[in-house]
Structures are given as structure tokens and as C-alpha cells.
Amino acid sequence: MTDNSRIATVQLGDKGPETGVQGLGCMGMSFAYGPSDAKESRATLERALELGVTLYDTADAYGAGENELFLSPFFRAHRDEVVVATKFALSIPPGEPTRRVIRNDAPYIRQAVEASLKRLDVETIDLYYMHRRDVNVPIEDTVAVMAELVREGKVKHLGLSEVTAAELRAAHAVHPIAAVQSEWSLFSRDIEAQVVPAARELGVALVPYSPLGRGFLAGSFGSADKDLTEGDFRRQQPRFTGENAAANAALLAPIRKLADAHGVSLGQIALAWVQQQAKVHGLPVVPIPGTRRPSRVEENTAATRIELTAEELGLLEPIAGQVAGDRYADMTFTSAGRE
Ligand SMILES: NC(=O)c1ccc[n+]([C@@H]2O[C@H](COP(=O)([O-])OP(=O)(O)OC[C@H]3O[C@@H](n4cnc5c(N)ncnc54)[C@H](OP(=O)(O)O)[C@@H]3O)[C@@H](O)[C@H]2O)c1
């Protein structure tokens, strides 16, 4: 029997919007993870909404605007029910898929927001994130420009992705930050040292991206070189290739054990763990697993109702410390790389 239960809701930070406790990552529908079926992706968006998912995550960098364009009919059809989250700061020069250009300066932000509003076909972006930090621009200056966008009605709430605790504090002093979006999963826990405590103290929510370890924790692939198509972004990530991938696959054993005990999937245990970090750390946590399949949205949202005991959490505790290989080839691209 299909479970049509809607997920619970939570406020995204002290001053942020209310959203479902799990969002939907839409990146893979247009970018990074190989070919997609547009019809199935659209069905995924609709199924997510039926199940209470309201936070939809995109960025101008996902397919150079393609992902925002793809989502705009869905957002238009459900404007009052969805929280539209997009990002600026990152671009990939045409023909150079492994290069990233990062900009946080005022003229760049001004043109980026106008372009996103146009592609999304909305009057206001509900949550506008700085996608990556350009260390050549003081973060206070960047957030001051983002705050002007709020005053002008182009943006409702502000977010930051992959910032350090110090960057978050400096930004929050200029304008309230609703959410930090950073990688957080059983394989990637570096933000727990400084970023998460700072977010809790400031009343900022955490939006964990890649909560399924880009699919690896759900067992959707074992080795990026062998299982994924040419051009798939995960083939550039050290932990998913060669000997690292084989070593990391062995780390799934305790997750599998708990999945068997609960009669659920590997991915559901991985998501339940992320979801439960809200209680562990005492702040709102809204993971945004990415999928292009309605059945997986059903599976992923059902994970919000799984409770892990302290003993079960303990069994999963050693995993992250044993992962072989970094999460990005260039770690300066992340908050941990700058801490
Ligand atoms: N701020 C940033 O820098 C940043 C970086 C990366 C991602 N993001 C955002 O975070 C979102 C989520 O991250 P992500 O997509 O990188 O990683 P993820 O959510 O950890 O994993 C997505 C992968 O897992 C697969 N998957 C999803 N549900 C599954 C299930 N129940 N069973 C088996 N496989 C499953 C998906 O395949 P199918 O699609 O084929 O179902 C996809 O390949 C993105 O969509 C994007 O919006 C942000």
C-alpha cells in the first residue's frame, strides 16, 4: 500500500520560512549526474509536493541556468506552496567542465539575481544562497549586497553555502542568515566541529546537501569509474574512485546491519541519521536529498519517520573517520578547506 503521509514541518532558522523537514535537491535533473528523463523528473517534483516537501533546491550553476528554467513551470503552478531556493557565485566556463569560477562582488550578484529571477519566472526568490566564498571579497560586503536585495523585494531570506564558522558569524552580523547549506552525511561530518555549533548559537538552520553521499550511501553506485557515465561529476571526487571506492564500500556494513534490523533501505538509514542530527545538535536540520524518481522521494521522505536509538547512532559513529579520500579534489572549495 502506498504511504501518502506528509512529512512534518520545521522553521528554517529563527527568522526563516517554514518548510517540510526534508527538501528536494533538484540539481541532478539537469546537471552533474548523467542523463535524466524530464517527464520522470517532473513527476518527482509533484510527488514530493504531495508528500509535504516544500523546499526545492537549485542554483544558477546547475547546467548554466538550465535547472532553474526546468523548474520554473513547476514553481509557477505551485507558487504559494513551495519555497524556492537558488544560489549565485559559481560558474563553469563553457568547455571546461572541471574548472569553477567564483565571484561574490556586487556587480556580479546584481546580474546573477536578475538572471535567476527571469529564468525562474518568479517575483521573489524565497531563499538566496551565496554558493561559494570568493576570498577576495569581504563577506560583509557580499552580505550587504544580498541584504539590499531583501529590501528591494527580490529575495526573502538569505543563505550561505560552504562557509566557515567565522564567515557565518561575520555575515550574520550584517543581516540574519536563515540557513547554511553544506555537505553533511555519514561520510562528511567536518562541519560538526565549528559550523554547526555556530549555527546553533546564531539561530541558523542547517540544510545538508548530498545527505546520501551523492548516492554512494544508498548503494546506488559502488565505483564512479566503473558504474557511472563519462562526464558524471562523481568521477572527479577522490572518495568514489579507484581503491578509495572499494575501501569506502566496506564502510557501509553497519548501515546495512541497521537497514536489515529496521526492514528499510540503506539510504533510509543514512537519511534518518542526518535528520536525527537536529536533536543531537539542537538546531533545525532540513536535508535535501537529490532524486529524479518518484519512488525514491517516497522512500526518502519515509526516512523522516525512522528513529535511531543512541546505541544505533553509536554503531554509525566511526564511519566518517574512516572514509578514504576527500569529498572534493580541491578542498579549498569547502569550509573545511579554509578552517
Ligand atoms: N551547495 C552545494 O555546493 C551543493 C553541492 C552538491 C549538491 N547540492 C544540492 O544538494 C542536493 C542533493 O545532493 P546530491 O544530489 O549531490 O547528493 P545526494 O542527495 O546525497 O544523492 C543523490 C544521488 O542519490 C541517488 N538517490 C536518491 N535517492 C535514492 C534512493 N532512495 N536510493 C538510491 N539512490 C538514491 C540519486 O539518483 P537519482 O537521481 O537517479 O534518483 C542521486 O544520484 C543537490 O540536488 C543540490 O540541489 C548543493
The ligand as an ORCA input file, in Angstrom:
! r2SCAN-3c Opt
* xyz 0 1
  N      25.675     23.782     -2.073
  C      26.409     22.966     -2.769
  O      27.582     23.206     -3.027
  C      25.806     21.678     -3.267
  C      26.637     20.641     -3.748
  C      26.037     19.463     -4.182
  C      24.653     19.322     -4.137
  N      23.871     20.361     -3.700
  C      22.400     20.252     -3.635
  O      22.085     19.146     -2.798
  C      21.206     18.254     -3.484
  C      21.438     16.839     -3.012
  O      22.778     16.448     -3.138
  P      23.280     15.394     -4.228
  O      22.247     15.215     -5.272
  O      24.641     15.814     -4.607
  O      23.511     14.063     -3.397
  P      22.586     13.051     -2.583
  O      21.281     13.656     -2.311
  O      23.412     12.583     -1.462
  O      22.447     11.824     -3.595
  C      21.842     11.941     -4.839
  C      22.069     10.654     -5.603
  O      21.463      9.575     -4.888
  C      20.527      8.881     -5.697
  N      19.387      8.547     -4.828
  C      18.496      9.404     -4.273
  N      17.608      8.750     -3.504
  C      17.962      7.435     -3.569
  C      17.435      6.256     -3.009
  N      16.381      6.305     -2.199
  N      18.040      5.072     -3.304
  C      19.136      5.019     -4.115
  N      19.670      6.112     -4.679
  C      19.102      7.305     -4.414
  C      20.160      9.848     -6.810
  O      19.854      9.159     -8.004
  P      18.539      9.511     -8.865
  O      18.551     10.986     -9.095
  O      18.741      8.752    -10.115
  O      17.385      9.051     -8.053
  C      21.463     10.658     -6.981
  O      22.346     10.018     -7.839
  C      21.513     18.520     -4.959
  O      20.447     18.105     -5.788
  C      21.730     20.003     -4.973
  O      20.497     20.685     -5.035
  C      24.447     21.523     -3.252
*
